[in-house]
Amino acid sequence: MSKSEPEFRSRAGRAPAVQGVRVRSAGRMLATALLILGAMAGTARASATPGLDGTLGRTLAISGMPDEGGFSASLAPMWPVEDRFSFGVMFLADDMGSQIGRLIDPNDGVDLGAVATGHTTILGVAWRLDREWGALNTWLPYVSGTWGYYRATSDVRGAVVRRTDSTGFSLAGGVRRAINDRYAVGASVRYHRLFNDQFGRYVAWAVDWNFR
C-alpha cells in the first residue's frame, strides 16, 4: 500500500458457526415433507388460483459478518390444499447489513471517519408450506416452513468480492387479520438456517400482507 492511500481498519468478525449433523438431518426431513405435501397440493388443487403472500421487514440475530441487519422482503404464490394447508414457492431478499470500519490517513494517522468495508445481501428461492389454525378474536395464527436455495453476495462499495451458494430451511410463525374477503395483514418472525460457513443462521421479522 502506498503512503498516499488511506488504510481501512474494520472490526474482526466472529468465527463461523459449526454445522451439526442433527441440523442437516432435520433439514432433509423438512425438505422431504415439503415435497410430499407439494405433490399432494398439485393433485388436490391443480386448477386452483394461487394466493399471494408478501412480507417486508428487517433481519437480526445474524451469525456471520456483517451482522448489523437490514431490509427483508419476500413474495410467495401459494396454492390452497385441504385442511388449511397451502403450498408454493417463496422468493426472498434479505440484507445482512454493512461492516463498518475506520478510514485512517497513512501519512499522519488521522481518523477520517467511518466507512463501509463490506456488505452482504442474500437472495433465495424455496419450496414453502403453510398451515393455518383456528381464528383467535379475528386474528388467524399460522406456521410456515421452507426448504430451498440461498446465495449470499458480499461486496465492498459495490464491487463483488465473494458469492456463497448453499441450501437451507426456515421456520416461521405469525398472525393475520382479514381486512375484507380477499385481503389480510399481519406480522411474522422467520428463522433461517443455512448450510454454509459464512452465514449459519439469521432471523427476519416482518409485516405480512396476504391476497386471495
MDAnalysis code that builds the backbone (N, CA, C; Angstrom):
import MDAnalysis as mda
import numpy as np

u = mda.Universe.empty(636, n_residues=212, atom_resindex=np.repeat(np.arange(212), 3), trajectory=True)
u.add_TopologyAttr("name", ["N", "CA", "C"] * 212)
u.add_TopologyAttr("resid", np.arange(1, 213))
u.add_TopologyAttr("resname", ["MET", "SER", "LYS", "SER", "GLU", "PRO", "GLU", "PHE", "ARG", "SER", "ARG", "ALA", "GLY", "ARG", "ALA", "PRO", "ALA", "VAL", "GLN", "GLY", "VAL", "ARG", "VAL", "ARG", "SER", "ALA", "GLY", "ARG", "MET", "LEU", "ALA", "THR", "ALA", "LEU", "LEU", "ILE", "LEU", "GLY", "ALA", "MET", "ALA", "GLY", "THR", "ALA", "ARG", "ALA", "SER", "ALA", "THR", "PRO", "GLY", "LEU", "ASP", "GLY", "THR", "LEU", "GLY", "ARG", "THR", "LEU", "ALA", "ILE", "SER", "GLY", "MET", "PRO", "ASP", "GLU", "GLY", "GLY", "PHE", "SER", "ALA", "SER", "LEU", "ALA", "PRO", "MET", "TRP", "PRO", "VAL", "GLU", "ASP", "ARG", "PHE", "SER", "PHE", "GLY", "VAL", "MET", "PHE", "LEU", "ALA", "ASP", "ASP", "MET", "GLY", "SER", "GLN", "ILE", "GLY", "ARG", "LEU", "ILE", "ASP", "PRO", "ASN", "ASP", "GLY", "VAL", "ASP", "LEU", "GLY", "ALA", "VAL", "ALA", "THR", "GLY", "HIS", "THR", "THR", "ILE", "LEU", "GLY", "VAL", "ALA", "TRP", "ARG", "LEU", "ASP", "ARG", "GLU", "TRP", "GLY", "ALA", "LEU", "ASN", "THR", "TRP", "LEU", "PRO", "TYR", "VAL", "SER", "GLY", "THR", "TRP", "GLY", "TYR", "TYR", "ARG", "ALA", "THR", "SER", "ASP", "VAL", "ARG", "GLY", "ALA", "VAL", "VAL", "ARG", "ARG", "THR", "ASP", "SER", "THR", "GLY", "PHE", "SER", "LEU", "ALA", "GLY", "GLY", "VAL", "ARG", "ARG", "ALA", "ILE", "ASN", "ASP", "ARG", "TYR", "ALA", "VAL", "GLY", "ALA", "SER", "VAL", "ARG", "TYR", "HIS", "ARG", "LEU", "PHE", "ASN", "ASP", "GLN", "PHE", "GLY", "ARG", "TYR", "VAL", "ALA", "TRP", "ALA", "VAL", "ASP", "TRP", "ASN", "PHE", "ARG"])
u.atoms.positions = np.array([
    [0.847, -1.199, 0.000],
    [0.000, 0.000, 0.000],
    [0.877, 1.242, 0.000],
    [0.594, 2.139, -0.912],
    [1.368, 3.367, -0.978],
    [0.960, 4.285, 0.155],
    [1.880, 5.231, 0.475],
    [1.591, 6.121, 1.594],
    [0.443, 7.062, 1.308],
    [0.126, 7.263, 0.041],
    [-0.950, 8.187, -0.310],
    [-2.325, 7.556, -0.224],
    [-2.374, 6.221, -0.054],
    [-3.663, 5.535, 0.005],
    [-4.110, 5.395, 1.446],
    [-5.370, 5.705, 1.728],
    [-5.875, 5.550, 3.095],
    [-5.875, 4.087, 3.508],
    [-5.797, 3.842, 4.784],
    [-5.828, 2.493, 5.340],
    [-7.193, 2.249, 5.957],
    [-7.755, 1.058, 5.694],
    [-9.048, 0.709, 6.259],
    [-8.828, -0.249, 7.415],
    [-9.473, 0.025, 8.521],
    [-9.426, -0.875, 9.675],
    [-10.853, -1.236, 10.036],
    [-11.170, -2.519, 10.008],
    [-12.536, -2.956, 10.295],
    [-12.543, -3.850, 11.515],
    [-13.715, -3.996, 12.078],
    [-13.873, -4.855, 13.243],
    [-13.663, -6.304, 12.852],
    [-13.096, -7.082, 13.743],
    [-12.864, -8.506, 13.473],
    [-14.175, -9.243, 13.516],
    [-14.344, -10.199, 12.611],
    [-15.569, -10.977, 12.552],
    [-15.530, -12.159, 13.490],
    [-16.693, -12.685, 13.793],
    [-16.784, -13.866, 14.626],
    [-16.509, -15.107, 13.798],
    [-16.092, -16.172, 14.445],
    [-15.845, -17.436, 13.759],
    [-17.162, -17.991, 13.255],
    [-17.183, -18.627, 12.063],
    [-18.414, -19.177, 11.519],
    [-18.953, -20.301, 12.376],
    [-20.282, -20.447, 12.381],
    [-20.916, -21.483, 13.183],
    [-20.606, -22.863, 12.616],
    [-20.416, -23.830, 13.498],
    [-20.157, -25.207, 13.094],
    [-21.467, -25.861, 12.707],
    [-21.515, -26.501, 11.530],
    [-22.738, -27.129, 11.054],
    [-22.863, -28.507, 11.685],
    [-24.000, -28.783, 12.334],
    [-24.212, -30.051, 13.030],
    [-24.949, -31.064, 12.178],
    [-24.660, -32.329, 12.437],
    [-25.310, -33.413, 11.688],
    [-26.805, -33.446, 11.974],
    [-27.201, -33.178, 13.213],
    [-28.615, -33.210, 13.561],
    [-29.397, -32.131, 12.816],
    [-28.811, -30.960, 12.667],
    [-29.493, -29.881, 11.946],
    [-29.652, -30.242, 10.479],
    [-28.620, -30.834, 9.876],
    [-28.717, -31.248, 8.477],
    [-29.805, -32.304, 8.302],
    [-29.884, -33.256, 9.247],
    [-30.917, -34.294, 9.167],
    [-32.310, -33.689, 9.279],
    [-32.466, -32.730, 10.185],
    [-33.764, -32.053, 10.322],
    [-34.127, -31.323, 9.046],
    [-33.143, -30.697, 8.419],
    [-33.396, -30.000, 7.167],
    [-33.842, -30.945, 6.064],
    [-33.188, -32.113, 5.971],
    [-33.578, -33.097, 4.954],
    [-34.988, -33.618, 5.201],
    [-35.316, -33.849, 6.481],
    [-36.664, -34.306, 6.811],
    [-37.706, -33.266, 6.421],
    [-37.412, -31.989, 6.688],
    [-38.336, -30.918, 6.318],
    [-38.480, -30.835, 4.813],
    [-37.371, -30.982, 4.084],
    [-37.434, -30.930, 2.620],
    [-38.297, -32.059, 2.077],
    [-38.140, -33.262, 2.630],
    [-38.943, -34.406, 2.185],
    [-40.421, -34.162, 2.437],
    [-40.733, -33.637, 3.632],
    [-42.138, -33.362, 3.959],
    [-42.728, -32.317, 3.025],
    [-41.965, -31.284, 2.717],
    [-42.448, -30.235, 1.820],
    [-42.713, -30.778, 0.424],
    [-41.828, -31.623, -0.082],
    [-42.012, -32.183, -1.420],
    [-43.225, -33.108, -1.478],
    [-43.411, -33.923, -0.433],
    [-44.569, -34.830, -0.399],
    [-45.869, -34.034, -0.360],
    [-45.937, -33.039, 0.525],
    [-47.153, -32.240, 0.620],
    [-47.361, -31.381, -0.616],
    [-46.253, -30.995, -1.270],
    [-46.382, -30.271, -2.529],
    [-47.013, -31.126, -3.608],
    [-46.624, -32.393, -3.654],
    [-47.248, -33.303, -4.617],
    [-48.726, -33.480, -4.318],
    [-49.058, -33.547, -3.018],
    [-50.466, -33.631, -2.625],
    [-51.222, -32.391, -3.077],
    [-50.579, -31.225, -2.924],
    [-51.222, -29.972, -3.318],
    [-51.505, -29.956, -4.809],
    [-50.536, -30.419, -5.605],
    [-50.724, -30.432, -7.054],
    [-51.837, -31.362, -7.471],
    [-51.977, -32.484, -6.757],
    [-53.037, -33.443, -7.080],
    [-54.405, -32.922, -6.662],
    [-54.452, -32.310, -5.459],
    [-55.750, -31.893, -4.912],
    [-56.309, -30.643, -5.577],
    [-55.436, -29.668, -5.898],
    [-55.919, -28.388, -6.400],
    [-55.108, -27.907, -7.607],
    [-54.930, -28.775, -8.579],
    [-54.081, -28.417, -9.725],
    [-54.609, -27.202, -10.471],
    [-55.943, -27.000, -10.451],
    [-56.531, -25.904, -11.220],
    [-56.824, -24.671, -10.372],
    [-56.496, -24.722, -9.064],
    [-56.826, -23.609, -8.178],
    [-55.945, -22.401, -8.477],
    [-56.512, -21.208, -8.300],
    [-55.758, -19.973, -8.471],
    [-54.954, -19.704, -7.211],
    [-53.642, -19.418, -7.336],
    [-52.846, -19.200, -6.131],
    [-53.138, -17.846, -5.494],
    [-52.959, -17.774, -4.186],
    [-52.953, -16.505, -3.500],
    [-51.532, -15.961, -3.477],
    [-51.370, -14.763, -2.983],
    [-50.054, -14.145, -2.874],
    [-49.794, -13.754, -1.425],
    [-48.617, -14.112, -0.937],
    [-48.221, -13.727, 0.404],
    [-46.920, -12.937, 0.307],
    [-46.879, -11.731, 0.876],
    [-45.686, -10.899, 0.839],
    [-45.303, -10.424, 2.219],
    [-44.022, -10.165, 2.418],
    [-43.538, -9.634, 3.685],
    [-42.535, -8.518, 3.432],
    [-42.445, -7.605, 4.393],
    [-41.457, -6.535, 4.357],
    [-41.050, -6.238, 5.797],
    [-39.740, -6.381, 6.077],
    [-39.296, -6.190, 7.450],
    [-37.801, -5.999, 7.559],
    [-37.204, -6.621, 8.583],
    [-35.790, -6.407, 8.882],
    [-35.153, -7.689, 9.398],
    [-33.860, -7.867, 9.098],
    [-33.110, -9.015, 9.590],
    [-32.411, -8.672, 10.906],
    [-32.174, -9.706, 11.723],
    [-31.491, -9.541, 13.000],
    [-30.937, -10.892, 13.445],
    [-30.220, -10.916, 14.567],
    [-29.646, -12.138, 15.142],
    [-28.852, -12.927, 14.097],
    [-27.962, -12.244, 13.385],
    [-27.181, -12.844, 12.303],
    [-25.915, -13.470, 12.869],
    [-25.589, -14.704, 12.434],
    [-24.434, -15.403, 12.994],
    [-23.137, -15.093, 12.266],
    [-23.191, -14.479, 11.079],
    [-21.978, -14.158, 10.331],
    [-21.642, -12.684, 10.417],
    [-20.694, -12.276, 9.567],
    [-20.319, -10.862, 9.468],
    [-20.454, -10.417, 8.024],
    [-21.064, -9.251, 7.767],
    [-21.589, -8.286, 8.736],
    [-22.850, -8.793, 9.422],
    [-23.160, -8.212, 10.574],
    [-24.305, -8.677, 11.354],
    [-25.190, -7.543, 11.841],
    [-25.104, -6.393, 11.186],
    [-25.906, -5.246, 11.633],
    [-27.358, -5.319, 11.182],
    [-27.652, -6.161, 10.185],
    [-29.023, -6.315, 9.719],
    [-29.428, -5.247, 8.721],
    [-30.525, -5.509, 8.034],
    [-31.040, -4.596, 7.029],
    [-32.448, -4.997, 6.632],
    [-32.852, -4.632, 5.419],
    [-34.211, -4.920, 4.976],
    [-34.408, -6.416, 4.760],
    [-35.649, -6.844, 4.800],
    [-36.036, -8.220, 4.487],
    [-37.334, -8.168, 3.698],
    [-37.390, -8.893, 2.586],
    [-38.591, -8.906, 1.755],
    [-38.780, -10.288, 1.150],
    [-40.026, -10.671, 0.967],
    [-40.325, -11.951, 0.319],
    [-41.661, -11.871, -0.410],
    [-41.812, -12.746, -1.400],
    [-43.058, -12.860, -2.144],
    [-43.267, -14.325, -2.475],
    [-44.482, -14.830, -2.233],
    [-44.748, -16.250, -2.433],
    [-46.143, -16.472, -3.004],
    [-46.247, -17.033, -4.221],
    [-47.541, -17.531, -4.690],
    [-47.846, -18.844, -3.968],
    [-49.030, -18.942, -3.364],
    [-49.380, -20.101, -2.541],
    [-50.684, -20.726, -3.035],
    [-50.633, -22.048, -3.304],
    [-51.813, -22.774, -3.749],
    [-52.497, -23.434, -2.562],
    [-53.814, -23.361, -2.469],
    [-54.519, -23.970, -1.335],
    [-54.519, -25.490, -1.406],
    [-54.448, -26.108, -0.228],
    [-54.527, -27.560, -0.068],
    [-55.601, -27.822, 0.980],
    [-56.119, -29.022, 1.031],
    [-57.153, -29.348, 2.013],
    [-56.623, -29.179, 3.440],
    [-57.564, -29.008, 4.360],
    [-57.262, -28.945, 5.791],
    [-56.343, -27.789, 6.158],
    [-56.598, -26.611, 5.587],
    [-55.928, -25.370, 5.953],
    [-54.451, -25.311, 5.582],
    [-54.011, -26.186, 4.719],
    [-52.637, -26.140, 4.231],
    [-52.576, -25.359, 2.923],
    [-51.433, -24.724, 2.688],
    [-51.152, -24.118, 1.383],
    [-49.685, -24.363, 1.050],
    [-49.421, -24.494, -0.248],
    [-48.073, -24.842, -0.697],
    [-47.692, -23.961, -1.873],
    [-46.414, -23.540, -1.924],
    [-45.981, -22.699, -3.027],
    [-44.484, -22.506, -3.067],
    [-44.070, -21.437, -3.720],
    [-42.658, -21.101, -3.883],
    [-42.424, -19.702, -3.332],
    [-41.412, -19.550, -2.487],
    [-41.104, -18.251, -1.883],
    [-39.804, -17.697, -2.466],
    [-39.861, -16.438, -2.887],
    [-38.684, -15.704, -3.340],
    [-38.323, -14.698, -2.238],
    [-37.052, -14.640, -1.849],
    [-36.674, -13.780, -0.733],
    [-35.443, -12.945, -1.056],
    [-35.355, -11.800, -0.415],
    [-34.193, -10.924, -0.491],
    [-33.956, -10.366, 0.908],
    [-32.820, -10.730, 1.510],
    [-32.512, -10.325, 2.876],
    [-31.141, -9.654, 2.930],
    [-31.092, -8.492, 3.545],
    [-29.854, -7.735, 3.664],
    [-29.233, -7.995, 5.033],
    [-27.947, -8.386, 5.037],
    [-27.251, -8.651, 6.296],
    [-26.630, -7.393, 6.894],
    [-26.638, -6.310, 6.133],
    [-26.086, -5.062, 6.614],
    [-24.677, -4.812, 6.113],
    [-24.060, -3.775, 6.625],
    [-22.709, -3.383, 6.229],
    [-21.754, -3.491, 7.411],
    [-20.522, -3.898, 7.104],
    [-19.471, -3.910, 8.108],
    [-18.778, -2.552, 8.063],
    [-18.705, -1.896, 9.208],
    [-18.191, -0.528, 9.270],
    [-16.773, -0.516, 9.849],
    [-15.875, 0.167, 9.164],
    [-14.512, 0.346, 9.648],
    [-14.165, 1.824, 9.705],
    [-12.916, 2.114, 10.006],
    [-12.447, 3.495, 10.096],
    [-11.453, 3.766, 8.962],
    [-11.583, 4.920, 8.354],
    [-10.672, 5.341, 7.296],
    [-9.538, 6.152, 7.926],
    [-8.320, 5.576, 7.870],
    [-7.157, 6.177, 8.540],
    [-6.191, 6.746, 7.506],
    [-5.788, 7.972, 7.693],
    [-4.777, 8.585, 6.832],
    [-3.410, 7.988, 7.169],
    [-2.748, 7.313, 6.185],
    [-1.476, 6.645, 6.489],
    [-0.321, 7.620, 6.733],
    [-0.478, 8.847, 6.337],
    [0.607, 9.818, 6.488],
    [0.735, 10.334, 7.913],
    [-0.406, 10.659, 8.523],
    [-0.341, 11.212, 9.875],
    [-1.220, 10.464, 10.878],
    [-1.890, 9.354, 10.425],
    [-2.699, 8.554, 11.344],
    [-4.003, 9.180, 11.761],
    [-4.419, 10.209, 11.072],
    [-5.671, 10.883, 11.430],
    [-6.864, 10.017, 11.033],
    [-7.816, 9.882, 11.949],
    [-9.054, 9.148, 11.680],
    [-9.950, 10.027, 10.810],
    [-10.216, 9.572, 9.571],
    [-11.016, 10.355, 8.634],
    [-12.503, 10.033, 8.706],
    [-12.883, 9.111, 9.590],
    [-14.301, 8.816, 9.764],
    [-14.673, 7.386, 9.426],
    [-15.954, 7.072, 9.612],
    [-16.465, 5.722, 9.359],
    [-16.678, 5.496, 7.867],
    [-16.474, 4.246, 7.439],
    [-16.666, 3.872, 6.041],
    [-17.074, 2.402, 5.979],
    [-17.914, 2.053, 5.020],
    [-18.335, 0.666, 4.846],
    [-17.202, -0.137, 4.232],
    [-16.807, -1.223, 4.895],
    [-15.742, -2.089, 4.386],
    [-16.267, -3.427, 3.888],
    [-17.566, -3.647, 3.971],
    [-18.160, -4.878, 3.489],
    [-19.667, -4.853, 3.624],
    [-20.342, -5.526, 2.724],
    [-21.804, -5.551, 2.709],
    [-22.243, -6.874, 2.104],
    [-23.319, -7.472, 2.628],
    [-23.800, -8.759, 2.113],
    [-25.316, -8.766, 1.976],
    [-25.781, -9.279, 0.852],
    [-27.206, -9.491, 0.600],
    [-27.432, -10.959, 0.264],
    [-28.517, -11.524, 0.768],
    [-28.869, -12.912, 0.483],
    [-30.138, -12.945, -0.361],
    [-30.066, -13.647, -1.493],
    [-31.225, -13.904, -2.337],
    [-31.511, -15.400, -2.312],
    [-32.793, -15.765, -2.376],
    [-33.117, -17.184, -2.326],
    [-34.456, -17.515, -2.946],
    [-34.643, -18.796, -3.203],
    [-35.914, -19.329, -3.681],
    [-36.123, -20.676, -2.999],
    [-37.338, -20.925, -2.520],
    [-37.562, -22.118, -1.705],
    [-38.997, -22.621, -1.835],
    [-39.154, -23.948, -1.696],
    [-40.484, -24.520, -1.513],
    [-41.015, -24.049, -0.168],
    [-42.314, -23.766, -0.101],
    [-42.890, -23.259, 1.154],
    [-44.220, -23.962, 1.452],
    [-44.388, -24.317, 2.708],
    [-45.622, -24.945, 3.183],
    [-46.144, -24.170, 4.382],
    [-47.433, -23.760, 4.350],
    [-48.071, -23.033, 5.457],
    [-49.215, -23.853, 6.022],
    [-49.447, -23.681, 7.313],
    [-50.594, -24.311, 7.992],
    [-51.277, -23.259, 8.849],
    [-52.555, -23.003, 8.579],
    [-53.333, -22.043, 9.366],
    [-54.057, -22.764, 10.499],
    [-54.332, -22.012, 11.573],
    [-55.045, -22.548, 12.720],
    [-56.349, -21.775, 12.901],
    [-57.130, -22.187, 13.889],
    [-58.402, -21.525, 14.140],
    [-58.226, -20.075, 14.551],
    [-59.184, -19.246, 14.195],
    [-59.100, -17.811, 14.482],
    [-59.171, -17.543, 15.980],
    [-58.381, -16.552, 16.420],
    [-58.383, -16.100, 17.808],
    [-58.766, -14.626, 17.841],
    [-60.022, -14.345, 18.149],
    [-60.502, -12.959, 18.211],
    [-60.174, -12.188, 16.935],
    [-60.567, -12.734, 15.822],
    [-60.409, -12.174, 14.466],
    [-58.976, -12.282, 13.933],
    [-58.018, -12.767, 14.729],
    [-56.656, -12.995, 14.266],
    [-56.481, -14.464, 13.898],
    [-55.778, -14.725, 12.794],
    [-55.592, -16.089, 12.301],
    [-54.120, -16.485, 12.433],
    [-53.768, -17.330, 13.393],
    [-52.374, -17.763, 13.531],
    [-51.990, -18.743, 12.413],
    [-50.700, -18.757, 12.088],
    [-50.216, -19.729, 11.108],
    [-48.747, -20.049, 11.362],
    [-48.323, -21.206, 10.864],
    [-46.917, -21.592, 10.895],
    [-46.486, -21.881, 9.465],
    [-45.169, -21.783, 9.223],
    [-44.662, -21.913, 7.860],
    [-43.278, -22.558, 7.879],
    [-42.999, -23.360, 6.852],
    [-41.675, -23.954, 6.708],
    [-41.236, -23.895, 5.258],
    [-39.921, -23.737, 5.032],
    [-39.390, -23.703, 3.670],
    [-38.128, -24.554, 3.580],
    [-37.807, -24.941, 2.357],
    [-36.529, -25.591, 2.043],
    [-36.118, -25.122, 0.656],
    [-34.874, -24.624, 0.515],
    [-34.508, -24.152, -0.797],
    [-33.064, -23.731, -0.934],
    [-32.836, -22.816, -1.876],
    [-31.501, -22.386, -2.298],
    [-31.270, -20.942, -1.882],
    [-30.078, -20.669, -1.330],
    [-29.694, -19.328, -0.913],
    [-28.376, -18.936, -1.595],
    [-28.245, -17.679, -1.992],
    [-26.977, -17.140, -2.475],
    [-26.649, -15.873, -1.698],
    [-25.503, -15.880, -1.007],
    [-25.016, -14.708, -0.277],
    [-23.965, -14.011, -1.127],
    [-24.189, -12.751, -1.457],
    [-23.262, -11.965, -2.263],
    [-22.669, -10.850, -1.409],
    [-21.331, -10.872, -1.281],
    [-20.627, -9.862, -0.488],
    [-19.924, -8.884, -1.421],
    [-19.983, -7.610, -1.080],
    [-19.338, -6.589, -1.899],
    [-18.679, -5.537, -1.021],
    [-17.742, -4.830, -1.605],
    [-17.105, -3.687, -0.953],
    [-17.392, -2.462, -1.806],
    [-18.295, -1.644, -1.323],
    [-18.727, -0.441, -2.022],
    [-19.113, -0.734, -3.479],
    [-19.901, -1.808, -3.659],
    [-20.440, -2.149, -4.973],
    [-19.650, -3.165, -5.754],
    [-18.400, -3.429, -5.412],
    [-17.568, -4.403, -6.127],
    [-17.698, -5.767, -5.455],
    [-18.229, -6.762, -6.177],
    [-18.455, -8.097, -5.624],
    [-17.117, -8.769, -5.311],
    [-16.992, -9.274, -4.084],
    [-15.763, -9.945, -3.671],
    [-15.982, -11.416, -3.337],
    [-17.257, -11.826, -3.132],
    [-17.497, -13.225, -2.765],
    [-18.956, -13.587, -3.003],
    [-19.165, -14.806, -3.504],
    [-20.514, -15.377, -3.611],
    [-20.501, -16.751, -2.956],
    [-21.478, -17.004, -2.098],
    [-21.571, -18.279, -1.397],
    [-22.952, -18.877, -1.631],
    [-23.009, -20.069, -2.238],
    [-24.262, -20.754, -2.501],
    [-24.465, -21.885, -1.493],
    [-25.702, -22.084, -1.064],
    [-25.982, -23.167, -0.133],
    [-27.467, -23.495, -0.126],
    [-27.789, -24.656, 0.413],
    [-29.169, -24.991, 0.711],
    [-29.477, -24.525, 2.132],
    [-30.751, -24.508, 2.460],
    [-31.138, -24.108, 3.801],
    [-32.633, -24.248, 4.000],
    [-33.078, -24.080, 5.238],
    [-34.509, -24.132, 5.530],
    [-34.874, -22.973, 6.448],
    [-36.162, -22.744, 6.579],
    [-36.645, -21.722, 7.507],
    [-37.911, -22.197, 8.183],
    [-38.158, -21.686, 9.377],
    [-39.379, -21.955, 10.139],
    [-39.933, -20.613, 10.604],
    [-41.246, -20.442, 10.513],
    [-41.848, -19.158, 10.847],
    [-43.177, -19.347, 11.559],
    [-43.550, -18.305, 12.272],
    [-44.863, -18.239, 12.883],
    [-45.379, -16.820, 12.791],
    [-46.697, -16.672, 12.669],
    [-47.255, -15.338, 12.549],
    [-48.754, -15.325, 12.759],
    [-49.324, -14.128, 12.647],
    [-50.772, -13.952, 12.743],
    [-51.220, -13.016, 11.632],
    [-52.453, -13.226, 11.167],
    [-53.041, -12.361, 10.140],
    [-54.445, -11.962, 10.581],
    [-54.876, -10.806, 10.064],
    [-56.236, -10.348, 10.317],
    [-56.845, -9.898, 8.999],
    [-58.028, -10.403, 8.691],
    [-58.686, -10.087, 7.426],
    [-59.177, -8.649, 7.404],
    [-58.880, -7.965, 6.292],
    [-59.415, -6.625, 6.059],
    [-60.760, -6.735, 5.350],
    [-60.833, -7.640, 4.389],
    [-62.080, -7.970, 3.708],
    [-62.001, -9.428, 3.291],
    [-62.838, -9.858, 2.358],
    [-62.862, -11.271, 1.999],
    [-61.679, -11.704, 1.145],
    [-60.797, -10.772, 0.741],
    [-59.659, -11.131, -0.114],
    [-58.308, -10.702, 0.450],
    [-58.285, -9.709, 1.313],
    [-57.019, -9.176, 1.816],
    [-56.895, -9.405, 3.325],
    [-55.646, -9.664, 3.747],
    [-55.344, -9.787, 5.170],
    [-53.960, -9.199, 5.431],
    [-53.756, -8.675, 6.641],
    [-52.465, -8.143, 7.050],
    [-52.095, -8.750, 8.396],
    [-50.796, -8.718, 8.718],
    [-50.364, -9.286, 9.980],
    [-48.879, -9.093, 10.202],
    [-48.303, -9.981, 11.013],
    [-46.883, -9.906, 11.334],
    [-46.352, -11.322, 11.519],
    [-45.034, -11.479, 11.289],
    [-44.429, -12.808, 11.421],
    [-42.965, -12.691, 11.806],
    [-42.425, -13.796, 12.305],
    [-40.992, -13.940, 12.591],
    [-40.534, -15.227, 11.923],
    [-39.443, -15.147, 11.133],
    [-38.940, -16.330, 10.407],
    [-37.469, -16.569, 10.741],
    [-37.170, -17.810, 11.128],
    [-35.808, -18.238, 11.435],
    [-35.231, -18.974, 10.228],
    [-34.054, -18.526, 9.747],
    [-33.395, -19.148, 8.602],
    [-32.155, -19.907, 9.073],
    [-31.980, -21.122, 8.532],
    [-30.787, -21.942, 8.817],
    [-30.133, -22.308, 7.499],
    [-28.910, -21.788, 7.274],
    [-28.182, -22.016, 6.035],
    [-27.013, -22.960, 6.289],
    [-26.741, -23.835, 5.305],
    [-25.644, -24.780, 5.438],
    [-24.414, -24.258, 4.698],
    [-23.797, -23.228, 5.264],
    [-22.546, -22.710, 4.715],
    [-21.697, -22.159, 5.854],
    [-20.454, -21.779, 5.531],
    [-19.519, -21.321, 6.555],
    [-19.505, -19.805, 6.729],
    [-20.389, -19.096, 6.004],
    [-20.402, -17.641, 6.087],
    [-21.538, -17.129, 6.963],
    [-22.767, -17.585, 6.679],
    [-23.936, -17.196, 7.471],
    [-24.689, -18.457, 7.849],
    [-24.548, -18.892, 9.079],
    [-25.204, -20.115, 9.503],
    [-26.676, -19.935, 9.802],
    [-27.033, -18.769, 10.344],
    [-28.427, -18.554, 10.736],
    [-28.708, -17.061, 10.884],
    [-29.977, -16.727, 10.707],
    [-30.428, -15.367, 10.983],
    [-31.938, -15.378, 11.121],
    [-32.498, -14.274, 11.603],
    [-33.938, -14.142, 11.834],
    [-34.437, -12.927, 11.065],
    [-35.667, -13.018, 10.570],
    [-36.314, -11.875, 9.917],
    [-37.697, -11.661, 10.527],
    [-37.960, -10.461, 11.007],
    [-39.313, -10.116, 11.434],
    [-39.913, -9.235, 10.350],
    [-41.230, -9.326, 10.170],
    [-41.816, -8.631, 9.033],
    [-43.293, -8.336, 9.244],
    [-43.763, -7.345, 8.505],
    [-45.191, -7.095, 8.333],
    [-45.643, -7.914, 7.135],
    [-46.743, -8.638, 7.289],
    [-47.251, -9.521, 6.244],
    [-48.465, -8.918, 5.558],
    [-48.625, -9.245, 4.288],
    [-49.886, -8.993, 3.590],
    [-50.226, -10.227, 2.766],
    [-51.502, -10.508, 2.679],
    [-51.968, -11.724, 2.019],
    [-53.155, -11.396, 1.123],
    [-53.086, -11.917, -0.122],
    [-54.157, -11.708, -1.087],
    [-54.642, -13.048, -1.588],
    [-55.960, -13.240, -1.613],
    [-56.535, -14.498, -2.089],
    [-57.618, -14.218, -3.120],
])
